[in-house]
Amino acid sequence: IPKADGTKEWQWRTLAGMACDQPVIFATLVVICFCLVRILQEMRKIGHHVESDSRRMQRKLIRVLLWQSIIPTITSYIPITFIAAFPLF
């Protein structure tokens, strides 16, 4: 924040809040990606041993999980990141 004499001063509480907030968002995205990769690997292992109806249901569930991850990322995580980082620039 600019002071009256023209120098700038850091707001340490804001920086500490951002330092706590950003790793949580990043960790959430890492967990989502990790789970997606593991699910896809397990589905490939099972391969043709599963009936087609079960396989179709698994694919539908994966699509739903992807949308449940993508929508909060677009509507929440990305805007919060920009809002928190914007004052730094």
DOGU-686876 format. One record per residue (C-alpha): residue number from 1; residue in three letters; chain; x, z, y. Coordinates in steps of 0.1 Angstrom, whole numbers, always signed. Layout:
(NUM, Ala, A, (X, Z, Y))
...
This chain:
(1, Ile, A, (+0, +0, +0))
(2, Pro, A, (+14, -8, +34))
(3, Lys, A, (+21, +22, +56))
(4, Ala, A, (+17, +24, +93))
(5, Asp, A, (+55, +19, +98))
(6, Gly, A, (+54, -14, +78))
(7, Thr, A, (+70, -2, +46))
(8, Lys, A, (+51, -4, +14))
(9, Glu, A, (+44, +25, -10))
(10, Trp, A, (+35, +23, -47))
(11, Gln, A, (+4, +40, -59))
(12, Trp, A, (+17, +58, -89))
(13, Arg, A, (-17, +68, -103))
(14, Thr, A, (-28, +31, -103))
(15, Leu, A, (+4, +20, -120))
(16, Ala, A, (+0, +48, -146))
(17, Gly, A, (-36, +38, -153))
(18, Met, A, (-25, +2, -157))
(19, Ala, A, (+3, +12, -180))
(20, Cys, A, (-22, +30, -202))
(21, Asp, A, (-49, +3, -200))
(22, Gln, A, (-29, -28, -208))
(23, Pro, A, (-14, -16, -242))
(24, Val, A, (-49, -7, -254))
(25, Ile, A, (-62, -42, -246))
(26, Phe, A, (-31, -58, -262))
(27, Ala, A, (-34, -36, -293))
(28, Thr, A, (-71, -45, -297))
(29, Leu, A, (-62, -82, -296))
(30, Val, A, (-34, -77, -321))
(31, Val, A, (-58, -59, -345))
(32, Ile, A, (-84, -86, -342))
(33, Cys, A, (-58, -113, -350))
(34, Phe, A, (-43, -93, -379))
(35, Cys, A, (-77, -87, -395))
(36, Leu, A, (-86, -124, -391))
(37, Val, A, (-54, -135, -408))
(38, Arg, A, (-58, -110, -437))
(39, Ile, A, (-94, -120, -443))
(40, Leu, A, (-85, -157, -444))
(41, Gln, A, (-56, -150, -468))
(42, Glu, A, (-79, -130, -491))
(43, Met, A, (-105, -158, -490))
(44, Arg, A, (-79, -184, -500))
(45, Lys, A, (-67, -162, -529))
(46, Ile, A, (-102, -159, -543))
(47, Gly, A, (-106, -197, -540))
(48, His, A, (-128, -212, -566))
(49, His, A, (-135, -180, -585))
(50, Val, A, (-164, -172, -561))
(51, Glu, A, (-198, -188, -564))
(52, Ser, A, (-207, -213, -537))
(53, Asp, A, (-235, -192, -522))
(54, Ser, A, (-211, -162, -519))
(55, Arg, A, (-184, -184, -504))
(56, Arg, A, (-209, -199, -479))
(57, Met, A, (-220, -164, -469))
(58, Gln, A, (-184, -153, -464))
(59, Arg, A, (-177, -182, -442))
(60, Lys, A, (-208, -174, -421))
(61, Leu, A, (-196, -138, -418))
(62, Ile, A, (-162, -149, -406))
(63, Arg, A, (-178, -171, -380))
(64, Val, A, (-199, -141, -368))
(65, Leu, A, (-168, -119, -367))
(66, Leu, A, (-150, -145, -347))
(67, Trp, A, (-178, -147, -321))
(68, Gln, A, (-179, -109, -320))
(69, Ser, A, (-142, -110, -311))
(70, Ile, A, (-142, -140, -287))
(71, Ile, A, (-172, -129, -265))
(72, Pro, A, (-158, -95, -256))
(73, Thr, A, (-124, -111, -250))
(74, Ile, A, (-138, -136, -225))
(75, Thr, A, (-163, -113, -209))
(76, Ser, A, (-143, -81, -208))
(77, Tyr, A, (-106, -80, -217))
(78, Ile, A, (-95, -111, -196))
(79, Pro, A, (-115, -101, -164))
(80, Ile, A, (-103, -65, -167))
(81, Thr, A, (-67, -77, -170))
(82, Phe, A, (-70, -99, -139))
(83, Ile, A, (-87, -71, -119))
(84, Ala, A, (-61, -46, -129))
(85, Ala, A, (-31, -69, -123))
(86, Phe, A, (-44, -87, -91))
(87, Pro, A, (-34, -59, -67))
(88, Leu, A, (+2, -63, -79))
(89, Phe, A, (+4, -98, -64))
